[in-house]
Amino acid sequence: MPTDKSKPLVGILLGSKSDWEIMQHCAAQLEELNVPWEAQAISAHRAPDALFDYLSTAMDRGLEVLIAAAARGLLASAHDLSEGGLAQALVEACLIGGLGAEVELPPGADPFMALFSESPGRVIVSVPPAQLTEFTGRCEDHSVPVSELGVVAVADAGLGLANLGKLTLAELARAWEETLPNLYGR
């Protein structure tokens, strides 16, 4: 069912129309969650006044979660779970950011389903601890499902999954870099 976009809660801001190829997946996730959204292509370099107008009126127009979260520093990072699920997103986030994570799956969740279920409607975000209450409150105010899974940790911590094990960043990188070449004999 298409989402009613007459009162968008999420603004997808593009630097140019060519960004839509990637950002359309964000829109698809929002559609799956039935979250109203809007998208605008505004170049900060070519149209700084238009960008200022868009951002300065965002909250008055009802944009609350992602645009407001980014503007207020509520989000440190975000990654969709559409390819490889939570496990893939956690590995990529740890390797790209050079940080570790300590994660606990939801109580009663089947570990395989929780880690590998692919959905364009789910996103994992990291939120600075001081901003967690405001971020979760904004999500709950707008019926956007949110649950805390863990914390970002120092690189030495690697990726720890409560009751399942822990891998160092070196082990994650080796598996990431070698799996397909080994599988295809390269």
Backbone as a chain_set.jsonl record, in Angstrom:
{"seq": "MPTDKSKPLVGILLGSKSDWEIMQHCAAQLEELNVPWEAQAISAHRAPDALFDYLSTAMDRGLEVLIAAAARGLLASAHDLSEGGLAQALVEACLIGGLGAEVELPPGADPFMALFSESPGRVIVSVPPAQLTEFTGRCEDHSVPVSELGVVAVADAGLGLANLGKLTLAELARAWEETLPNLYGR", "coords": {"N": [[0.849, -1.18, 0.0], [0.693, 2.169, -0.917], [2.435, 4.817, 0.712], [1.038, 7.583, 2.465], [1.998, 10.653, 1.449], [1.363, 13.21, 2.153], [1.922, 14.376, 4.57], [4.89, 14.247, 5.263], [7.261, 12.449, 7.297], [9.881, 11.881, 7.102], [12.669, 13.16, 5.485], [14.347, 12.815, 2.485], [17.303, 13.839, 1.445], [18.993, 14.818, -1.368], [22.138, 15.355, -2.96], [22.29, 15.688, -5.649], [20.293, 14.831, -8.542], [21.288, 12.464, -9.484], [21.947, 10.988, -7.269], [19.716, 9.585, -6.597], [19.637, 6.967, -7.516], [20.924, 5.425, -5.599], [19.666, 6.323, -3.22], [17.014, 5.668, -3.597], [16.563, 3.242, -2.476], [16.392, 3.734, 0.213], [13.967, 5.105, 0.236], [12.329, 2.988, -0.516], [12.55, 1.363, 1.742], [11.327, 2.966, 3.639], [8.747, 3.024, 2.572], [8.086, 0.327, 2.951], [7.933, 0.266, 5.696], [5.802, 1.864, 5.981], [6.11, 4.599, 6.399], [5.683, 8.006, 6.007], [7.329, 9.995, 3.544], [9.557, 12.344, 1.908], [11.4, 13.486, -0.942], [14.146, 15.436, -1.971], [16.218, 17.081, -4.299], [18.905, 18.964, -3.79], [21.581, 20.969, -4.282], [24.26, 21.709, -2.218], [26.373, 23.254, -2.986], [25.655, 24.564, -5.381], [23.184, 25.675, -4.798], [22.978, 26.999, -2.151], [21.243, 28.648, -0.652], [18.693, 27.581, -1.154], [19.038, 25.085, 0.006], [19.417, 25.847, 2.679], [16.874, 26.983, 3.185], [15.255, 24.678, 2.895], [16.234, 22.981, 4.96], [15.915, 24.621, 7.223], [13.19, 24.823, 7.473], [12.37, 22.282, 7.856], [11.601, 20.927, 10.288], [9.284, 22.351, 10.965], [7.651, 21.563, 8.892], [7.164, 19.016, 9.645], [9.091, 17.055, 9.399], [10.767, 14.747, 11.179], [12.364, 12.479, 12.094], [14.836, 11.338, 10.61], [16.04, 13.588, 9.175], [15.905, 15.569, 11.157], [17.272, 14.148, 13.098], [19.84, 13.896, 11.972], [20.518, 16.608, 11.71], [20.623, 17.399, 14.352], [22.649, 15.922, 15.353], [22.025, 13.365, 16.198], [22.393, 10.91, 15.001], [25.08, 8.723, 14.401], [25.857, 6.873, 12.532], [24.47, 4.833, 9.874], [23.004, 1.897, 8.455], [21.557, -0.14, 6.001], [19.634, -3.234, 6.121], [19.276, -4.849, 3.978], [20.818, -6.541, 2.341], [22.253, -9.375, 3.245], [21.507, -9.028, 5.826], [21.43, -8.318, 9.403], [23.882, -9.37, 10.313], [25.702, -8.978, 8.167], [25.584, -6.174, 7.931], [26.612, -5.385, 10.425], [29.244, -6.415, 10.303], [30.26, -4.968, 8.077], [29.978, -2.333, 9.063], [31.711, -2.374, 11.283], [34.189, -2.916, 10.015], [34.444, -0.781, 8.142], [34.289, 1.463, 9.827], [36.322, 0.904, 11.581], [35.919, 0.161, 14.173], [34.733, -1.683, 17.047], [31.944, -3.745, 18.164], [29.477, -4.55, 20.551], [26.943, -6.744, 20.765], [23.626, -7.709, 21.508], [21.203, -9.98, 20.804], [17.627, -9.687, 20.339], [15.602, -10.829, 23.091], [14.568, -14.194, 23.005], [14.698, -14.334, 20.265], [15.303, -16.082, 17.232], [18.546, -16.876, 16.521], [19.638, -17.234, 13.875], [17.638, -16.174, 12.178], [17.464, -13.558, 13.213], [20.01, -12.558, 12.65], [20.471, -12.973, 9.874], [18.221, -12.395, 8.368], [16.999, -10.734, 5.631], [15.945, -7.513, 4.845], [14.593, -4.734, 3.239], [13.363, -2.926, 4.787], [14.484, -2.554, 7.248], [16.866, -0.985, 9.357], [20.049, -0.452, 10.765], [21.29, 1.686, 13.192], [23.781, 3.826, 14.634], [23.899, 5.592, 17.601], [24.947, 8.372, 19.445], [25.595, 7.877, 22.933], [24.598, 9.916, 24.679], [22.513, 10.919, 23.222], [20.636, 8.977, 22.897], [18.124, 8.671, 24.263], [16.605, 10.845, 23.274], [16.602, 10.22, 20.533], [15.313, 7.64, 20.421], [12.898, 8.388, 21.513], [11.894, 10.166, 19.557], [11.549, 8.38, 17.446], [9.617, 6.622, 18.546], [7.528, 8.448, 18.976], [6.612, 8.738, 16.411], [5.796, 6.283, 15.621], [7.803, 4.62, 14.589], [9.418, 1.663, 14.55], [11.802, 0.74, 17.008], [14.666, -0.609, 18.579], [17.087, -1.272, 21.067], [20.196, -2.733, 20.495], [22.853, -2.979, 21.233], [26.215, -1.761, 21.768], [28.645, 0.509, 20.374], [32.066, -0.239, 20.244], [35.571, -0.119, 21.226], [38.137, -0.74, 18.781], [39.713, -2.974, 19.442], [37.928, -4.593, 20.733], [36.557, -6.015, 18.837], [33.918, -7.799, 17.132], [31.368, -8.651, 19.058], [28.928, -11.032, 19.827], [26.487, -11.579, 22.011], [26.321, -14.56, 23.845], [26.926, -15.993, 21.562], [29.47, -15.617, 20.495], [32.694, -14.147, 19.603], [34.515, -12.152, 17.312], [37.605, -10.945, 16.119], [38.569, -7.775, 14.621], [40.485, -8.293, 12.676], [39.959, -10.982, 12.042], [37.381, -10.696, 10.995], [37.95, -9.067, 8.762], [39.627, -10.763, 7.274], [37.869, -12.881, 6.632], [36.023, -11.415, 5.157], [37.528, -10.488, 2.974], [38.631, -12.819, 1.815], [36.769, -14.874, 1.319], [35.085, -15.081, -1.126], [37.128, -15.096, -3.231], [38.471, -17.487, -2.47], [36.405, -19.321, -2.706], [35.901, -19.272, -5.429], [38.305, -20.025, -6.484], [40.405, -18.172, -6.871]], "CA": [[0.0, 0.0, 0.0], [1.523, 3.367, -0.945], [2.429, 5.661, 1.896], [0.506, 8.937, 2.301], [3.112, 11.595, 1.529], [0.871, 14.564, 2.377], [2.581, 14.87, 5.783], [6.083, 13.399, 5.408], [8.025, 12.455, 8.538], [11.286, 11.686, 6.757], [13.122, 13.84, 4.283], [15.53, 12.248, 1.835], [17.955, 14.968, 0.801], [19.978, 14.395, -2.358], [23.012, 16.417, -3.445], [21.906, 15.847, -7.055], [19.334, 13.806, -8.958], [21.989, 11.195, -9.716], [21.991, 10.263, -5.994], [18.491, 8.816, -6.419], [19.908, 5.552, -7.789], [21.239, 4.812, -4.31], [18.722, 6.708, -2.178], [15.699, 5.076, -3.81], [16.438, 2.097, -1.564], [15.908, 4.316, 1.467], [12.539, 5.337, 0.035], [11.664, 1.685, -0.503], [12.499, 0.929, 3.134], [10.293, 3.764, 4.301], [7.466, 2.518, 2.079], [7.823, -0.957, 3.604], [7.552, 0.571, 7.075], [4.629, 2.743, 5.912], [6.518, 5.891, 6.957], [5.616, 9.037, 4.975], [8.628, 10.591, 3.249], [9.692, 13.19, 0.732], [12.77, 13.531, -1.438], [14.511, 16.686, -2.633], [17.594, 17.187, -4.794], [19.361, 20.343, -3.601], [23.038, 21.019, -4.182], [24.775, 22.677, -1.251], [27.33, 24.129, -3.667], [25.002, 25.383, -6.407], [21.981, 26.322, -4.275], [23.051, 26.998, -0.681], [20.055, 29.281, -0.063], [17.596, 26.611, -1.22], [19.316, 24.079, 1.023], [19.127, 26.461, 3.982], [15.418, 27.071, 3.314], [14.719, 23.334, 3.097], [16.597, 22.488, 6.291], [15.396, 25.473, 8.297], [11.745, 24.613, 7.609], [12.115, 20.836, 7.929], [10.841, 20.546, 11.482], [7.948, 22.953, 10.865], [6.888, 20.755, 7.938], [6.892, 17.713, 10.247], [10.199, 16.103, 9.265], [11.19, 14.553, 12.555], [13.277, 11.426, 12.505], [16.187, 11.302, 10.069], [16.595, 14.919, 8.921], [16.11, 16.191, 12.468], [18.313, 13.394, 13.797], [21.137, 14.275, 11.418], [20.78, 18.011, 12.014], [20.901, 17.537, 15.782], [23.741, 15.031, 15.734], [21.493, 12.184, 16.878], [22.877, 9.703, 14.338], [26.506, 8.663, 14.077], [25.949, 6.074, 11.317], [23.284, 4.041, 9.542], [23.254, 0.877, 7.422], [20.364, -0.947, 5.752], [19.801, -4.672, 6.352], [18.661, -5.488, 2.824], [21.678, -7.571, 1.748], [23.048, -10.041, 4.269], [20.884, -8.836, 7.122], [22.135, -7.673, 10.504], [25.266, -9.853, 10.381], [26.472, -8.285, 7.133], [25.656, -4.752, 8.275], [27.533, -5.233, 11.556], [30.611, -6.641, 9.815], [30.651, -3.822, 7.26], [30.109, -1.151, 9.919], [32.944, -2.52, 12.064], [35.363, -2.802, 9.142], [34.521, 0.563, 7.576], [34.545, 2.425, 10.898], [37.482, 0.525, 12.376], [35.495, 0.042, 15.565], [34.085, -2.933, 17.396], [30.564, -3.648, 18.631], [28.964, -5.582, 21.456], [25.548, -6.835, 20.366], [22.789, -8.741, 22.123], [19.998, -10.149, 20.011], [16.408, -9.574, 21.143], [15.265, -12.045, 23.835], [13.688, -15.143, 22.341], [14.866, -14.31, 18.813], [16.091, -17.132, 16.616], [19.775, -16.192, 16.094], [19.8, -17.237, 12.428], [16.687, -15.213, 11.604], [17.823, -12.205, 13.647], [21.264, -12.129, 12.029], [20.559, -13.086, 8.42], [16.986, -12.004, 7.698], [17.205, -9.554, 4.793], [14.752, -6.705, 4.676], [14.891, -3.347, 2.937], [12.637, -2.097, 5.737], [15.167, -2.471, 8.54], [18.112, -0.221, 9.34], [20.747, -0.366, 12.043], [21.923, 2.995, 13.356], [24.503, 4.055, 15.882], [23.476, 6.857, 18.191], [25.771, 8.701, 20.613], [24.855, 7.54, 24.159], [23.901, 11.078, 25.239], [21.379, 11.243, 22.364], [19.795, 7.798, 22.729], [16.752, 8.904, 24.732], [15.91, 11.722, 22.323], [16.418, 9.498, 19.275], [14.267, 6.627, 20.556], [11.644, 9.11, 21.737], [11.402, 10.652, 18.258], [11.066, 7.214, 16.701], [8.374, 6.153, 19.16], [6.495, 9.459, 18.725], [6.121, 8.617, 15.043], [5.525, 4.865, 15.384], [8.889, 3.97, 13.873], [9.935, 0.655, 15.47], [13.196, 0.917, 17.396], [15.091, -1.391, 19.738], [18.521, -1.181, 21.321], [20.835, -4.038, 20.354], [24.201, -3.041, 21.778], [27.013, -0.536, 21.806], [29.879, 0.589, 19.604], [33.18, -0.475, 21.156], [36.897, 0.119, 20.655], [38.491, -1.722, 17.756], [40.237, -4.197, 20.06], [36.819, -5.424, 21.199], [36.037, -6.827, 17.739], [32.465, -7.899, 17.066], [30.88, -9.631, 20.021], [27.504, -11.345, 19.837], [26.212, -12.212, 23.296], [25.992, -15.982, 23.839], [27.252, -16.622, 20.281], [30.9, -15.57, 20.256], [33.358, -12.883, 19.307], [35.531, -12.177, 16.268], [38.411, -9.725, 16.07], [38.455, -7.089, 13.336], [41.357, -8.994, 11.728], [39.224, -12.173, 11.587], [36.298, -10.221, 10.132], [38.549, -8.598, 7.507], [40.106, -11.932, 6.531], [36.691, -13.555, 6.079], [35.432, -10.495, 4.183], [38.386, -10.365, 1.797], [39.073, -14.081, 1.242], [35.723, -15.873, 1.085], [34.742, -15.281, -2.54], [38.269, -15.597, -4.02], [38.728, -18.892, -2.134], [35.297, -20.09, -3.238], [36.01, -19.338, -6.891], [39.651, -20.445, -6.857], [41.26, -17.07, -7.33]], "C": [[0.889, 1.235, 0.0], [1.346, 4.195, 0.321], [1.847, 7.021, 1.563], [1.645, 9.932, 2.503], [2.645, 13.019, 1.788], [1.486, 15.188, 3.625], [3.82, 14.021, 6.042], [6.764, 13.569, 6.766], [9.52, 12.372, 8.277], [11.579, 12.435, 5.464], [14.371, 13.162, 3.758], [16.15, 13.377, 1.025], [19.078, 14.477, -0.091], [20.84, 15.589, -2.751], [22.754, 16.71, -4.911], [20.957, 14.709, -7.407], [20.007, 12.453, -9.166], [22.114, 10.365, -8.431], [20.784, 9.349, -5.803], [18.707, 7.322, -6.635], [20.211, 4.8, -6.496], [20.136, 5.087, -3.29], [17.317, 6.165, -2.403], [15.481, 3.874, -2.891], [15.962, 2.562, -0.185], [14.4, 4.548, 1.366], [11.765, 4.026, 0.074], [11.539, 1.153, 0.919], [11.407, 1.678, 3.882], [8.904, 3.326, 3.859], [7.098, 1.219, 2.791], [7.369, -0.751, 5.047], [6.303, 1.45, 7.153], [4.902, 4.097, 6.579], [6.466, 6.933, 5.843], [6.965, 9.734, 4.792], [8.512, 11.545, 2.063], [11.146, 13.154, 0.309], [12.985, 14.844, -2.186], [15.956, 16.598, -3.092], [17.994, 18.658, -4.719], [20.873, 20.319, -3.41], [23.467, 22.098, -3.193], [25.721, 23.671, -1.905], [26.64, 25.082, -4.641], [23.807, 26.157, -5.871], [21.988, 26.348, -2.75], [21.83, 27.635, -0.015], [18.867, 28.327, -0.06], [17.794, 25.511, -0.173], [19.006, 24.616, 2.416], [17.62, 26.534, 4.205], [14.808, 25.707, 3.617], [14.988, 22.854, 4.523], [15.983, 23.323, 7.406], [13.893, 25.33, 8.486], [11.38, 23.143, 7.804], [11.25, 20.46, 9.129], [9.435, 21.128, 11.447], [7.059, 22.177, 9.907], [6.61, 19.361, 8.474], [7.982, 16.683, 10.072], [10.841, 15.951, 10.632], [12.34, 13.586, 12.767], [14.662, 11.555, 11.899], [16.788, 12.678, 9.793], [16.862, 15.615, 10.249], [17.224, 15.477, 13.222], [19.689, 13.792, 13.286], [21.485, 15.706, 11.791], [21.154, 18.215, 13.48], [22.035, 16.64, 16.258], [23.272, 13.781, 16.444], [21.979, 10.882, 16.26], [24.37, 9.804, 14.088], [26.717, 7.865, 12.795], [24.638, 5.333, 11.103], [23.644, 3.059, 8.435], [21.978, 0.06, 7.259], [20.687, -2.429, 5.965], [19.271, -5.478, 5.165], [19.514, -6.576, 2.183], [22.575, -8.168, 2.823], [22.523, -9.847, 5.673], [21.766, -8.118, 8.133], [23.598, -8.093, 10.56], [26.15, -9.102, 9.391], [26.647, -6.808, 7.483], [26.626, -4.515, 9.432], [28.984, -5.401, 11.118], [31.082, -5.43, 9.017], [30.856, -2.578, 8.109], [31.398, -1.208, 10.739], [34.179, -2.305, 11.196], [35.523, -1.394, 8.58], [34.891, 1.58, 8.646], [35.782, 2.119, 11.717], [37.175, 0.428, 13.862], [34.866, -1.32, 15.795], [32.641, -2.682, 17.795], [30.269, -4.816, 19.556], [27.461, -5.614, 21.258], [24.857, -7.967, 21.109], [21.499, -8.816, 21.322], [18.773, -10.061, 20.911], [16.091, -10.886, 21.855], [14.282, -12.919, 23.058], [13.836, -15.193, 20.828], [15.686, -15.508, 18.353], [17.356, -16.468, 16.059], [19.953, -16.147, 14.572], [18.895, -16.197, 11.778], [17.086, -13.78, 11.964], [19.055, -11.688, 12.914], [21.211, -12.084, 10.507], [19.278, -12.75, 7.666], [17.219, -10.694, 6.946], [15.893, -8.812, 4.632], [15.149, -5.284, 4.329], [14.193, -2.397, 3.909], [13.287, -1.994, 7.099], [16.499, -1.758, 8.354], [18.728, -0.315, 10.724], [21.436, 0.992, 12.084], [22.758, 2.986, 14.617], [24.185, 5.474, 16.322], [24.402, 7.155, 19.363], [24.972, 8.467, 21.905], [24.054, 8.711, 24.741], [22.637, 11.425, 24.447], [20.356, 10.116, 22.265], [18.341, 8.037, 23.133], [15.973, 9.777, 23.762], [15.628, 10.986, 21.021], [15.283, 8.483, 19.392], [12.909, 7.279, 20.793], [11.047, 9.614, 20.435], [10.865, 9.495, 17.423], [9.722, 6.752, 17.24], [7.233, 7.139, 18.928], [5.859, 9.296, 17.36], [5.923, 7.164, 14.622], [6.546, 4.203, 14.474], [9.503, 2.97, 14.845], [11.428, 0.87, 15.749], [13.49, 0.017, 18.589], [16.609, -1.304, 19.848], [19.134, -2.578, 21.287], [22.208, -4.114, 21.002], [24.885, -1.702, 21.738], [28.196, -0.65, 20.847], [31.015, 0.478, 20.602], [34.503, -0.116, 20.472], [37.241, -1.017, 19.702], [38.962, -3.043, 18.353], [39.129, -5.141, 20.522], [36.31, -6.35, 20.097], [34.523, -6.773, 17.707], [32.028, -9.029, 17.982], [29.384, -9.794, 19.941], [27.223, -12.161, 21.087], [25.736, -13.647, 23.1], [26.31, -16.692, 22.522], [28.743, -16.608, 19.989], [31.412, -14.19, 19.913], [34.402, -13.117, 18.228], [36.307, -10.866, 16.313], [38.181, -9.049, 14.72], [39.321, -7.761, 12.278], [40.657, -10.241, 11.181], [38.081, -11.777, 10.652], [36.843, -9.81, 8.764], [39.008, -9.772, 6.654], [38.927, -12.661, 5.873], [36.063, -12.711, 4.964], [36.223, -10.51, 2.869], [38.66, -11.688, 1.095], [37.97, -15.048, 0.836], [35.438, -16.103, -0.388], [35.938, -15.71, -3.38], [38.57, -17.076, -3.723], [37.639, -19.786, -2.745], [35.411, -20.288, -4.737], [37.434, -19.607, -7.379], [40.561, -19.361, -7.374], [42.284, -16.717, -6.293]], "O": [[1.771, 1.34, 0.852], [0.265, 4.261, 0.908], [2.124, 7.565, 0.494], [2.192, 10.041, 3.6], [3.436, 13.953, 1.661], [1.561, 16.412, 3.724], [3.815, 13.172, 6.933], [6.836, 14.67, 7.311], [10.329, 12.746, 9.127], [10.833, 12.35, 4.489], [15.336, 12.957, 4.495], [15.577, 13.819, 0.028], [20.001, 13.804, 0.367], [20.339, 16.707, -2.863], [22.965, 17.831, -5.374], [20.833, 13.74, -6.658], [19.363, 11.412, -9.038], [22.362, 9.162, -8.501], [20.807, 8.45, -4.963], [18.037, 6.501, -6.009], [19.79, 3.655, -6.33], [19.718, 4.179, -2.573], [16.499, 6.197, -1.484], [14.343, 3.533, -2.568], [15.217, 1.856, 0.494], [13.651, 4.23, 2.289], [10.67, 3.963, 0.634], [10.521, 0.553, 1.264], [10.656, 1.091, 4.66], [7.984, 3.261, 4.674], [5.949, 1.025, 3.187], [6.531, -1.494, 5.558], [5.806, 1.745, 8.24], [4.03, 4.663, 7.237], [7.14, 6.767, 4.826], [7.658, 10.027, 5.766], [7.524, 11.553, 1.33], [12.024, 12.83, 1.109], [12.119, 15.3, -2.933], [16.817, 16.102, -2.366], [17.494, 19.49, -5.476], [21.374, 19.705, -2.468], [23.079, 23.259, -3.321], [25.86, 24.801, -1.438], [26.99, 26.259, -4.721], [23.446, 27.194, -6.429], [21.096, 25.779, -2.12], [21.424, 27.211, 1.067], [18.118, 28.265, 0.915], [16.835, 25.063, 0.456], [18.404, 23.922, 3.235], [17.133, 26.191, 5.282], [13.948, 25.587, 4.488], [14.082, 22.38, 5.208], [15.573, 22.778, 8.43], [13.369, 25.677, 9.544], [10.201, 22.804, 7.905], [10.262, 19.742, 8.977], [8.486, 20.462, 11.861], [5.842, 22.136, 10.087], [5.895, 18.59, 7.834], [7.84, 15.552, 10.536], [11.393, 16.906, 11.18], [13.226, 13.872, 13.572], [15.604, 11.863, 12.629], [17.944, 12.915, 10.144], [17.934, 16.19, 10.444], [18.028, 16.114, 13.903], [20.608, 14.003, 14.078], [22.628, 15.991, 12.151], [21.926, 19.119, 13.803], [22.342, 16.608, 17.449], [24.028, 13.186, 17.212], [21.979, 9.849, 16.929], [24.869, 10.83, 13.624], [27.652, 8.143, 12.044], [23.812, 5.216, 12.007], [24.485, 3.35, 7.584], [21.386, -0.383, 8.243], [21.852, -2.827, 5.987], [18.869, -6.632, 5.314], [18.965, -7.464, 1.53], [23.54, -7.54, 3.258], [23.043, -10.443, 6.616], [22.711, -7.413, 7.778], [24.467, -7.263, 10.826], [27.233, -8.642, 9.752], [27.741, -6.259, 7.343], [27.381, -3.543, 9.416], [29.852, -4.623, 11.515], [32.178, -4.919, 9.251], [31.818, -1.84, 7.894], [32.095, -0.203, 10.873], [35.106, -1.597, 11.59], [36.636, -0.869, 8.548], [35.715, 2.462, 8.406], [36.251, 2.972, 12.471], [38.059, 0.593, 14.704], [34.511, -2.022, 14.847], [32.169, -1.545, 17.768], [30.758, -5.928, 19.355], [26.773, -4.634, 21.545], [25.426, -9.04, 21.311], [20.789, -7.82, 21.182], [18.862, -10.328, 22.109], [16.292, -11.955, 21.279], [13.287, -12.429, 22.524], [13.179, -15.999, 20.169], [16.651, -15.898, 19.01], [17.254, -15.583, 15.21], [20.377, -15.124, 14.035], [19.338, -15.428, 10.925], [17.049, -12.892, 11.112], [19.132, -10.502, 12.592], [21.856, -11.226, 9.904], [19.258, -12.815, 6.437], [17.588, -9.68, 7.538], [14.86, -9.406, 4.323], [15.953, -4.678, 5.037], [14.413, -1.187, 3.855], [12.712, -1.41, 8.017], [17.167, -1.909, 7.332], [18.025, -0.265, 11.733], [22.087, 1.395, 11.121], [22.484, 2.236, 15.554], [24.2, 6.417, 15.53], [24.626, 6.28, 20.199], [23.794, 8.82, 21.968], [22.948, 8.511, 25.243], [21.778, 12.15, 24.949], [19.321, 10.277, 21.619], [17.427, 7.64, 22.411], [14.816, 9.49, 23.457], [14.538, 11.11, 20.462], [14.384, 8.466, 18.552], [11.886, 6.778, 20.325], [9.839, 9.51, 20.221], [9.833, 9.629, 16.766], [8.79, 6.517, 16.471], [6.095, 6.725, 18.707], [4.703, 9.668, 17.162], [5.886, 6.848, 13.433], [6.203, 3.328, 13.679], [10.056, 3.374, 15.868], [12.209, 1.147, 14.838], [12.67, -0.109, 19.499], [17.318, -1.268, 18.842], [18.659, -3.492, 21.961], [22.685, -5.21, 21.294], [24.246, -0.652, 21.683], [28.68, -1.742, 20.551], [30.938, 1.042, 21.694], [34.533, 0.157, 19.272], [36.7, -2.118, 19.807], [38.645, -4.111, 17.83], [39.355, -6.34, 20.685], [35.691, -7.371, 20.395], [33.915, -5.82, 18.195], [32.284, -10.203, 17.717], [28.644, -8.81, 19.981], [27.671, -13.302, 21.205], [24.853, -13.911, 22.284], [25.998, -17.873, 22.375], [29.24, -17.5, 19.3], [30.676, -13.204, 19.928], [35.087, -14.14, 18.221], [35.726, -9.801, 16.523], [37.665, -9.667, 13.788], [38.943, -7.802, 11.107], [40.752, -10.528, 9.988], [37.84, -12.438, 9.643], [36.271, -10.16, 7.732], [38.801, -9.775, 5.44], [38.988, -13.012, 4.695], [35.625, -13.248, 3.946], [35.638, -10.541, 1.786], [38.901, -11.693, -0.112], [38.231, -15.97, 0.065], [35.545, -17.237, -0.856], [35.791, -16.624, -4.191], [38.89, -17.833, -4.639], [37.928, -20.875, -3.241], [35.059, -21.346, -5.259], [37.727, -19.435, -8.562], [41.405, -19.615, -8.233], [43.092, -15.812, -6.505]]}, "num_chains": 1, "name": "protein.A"}
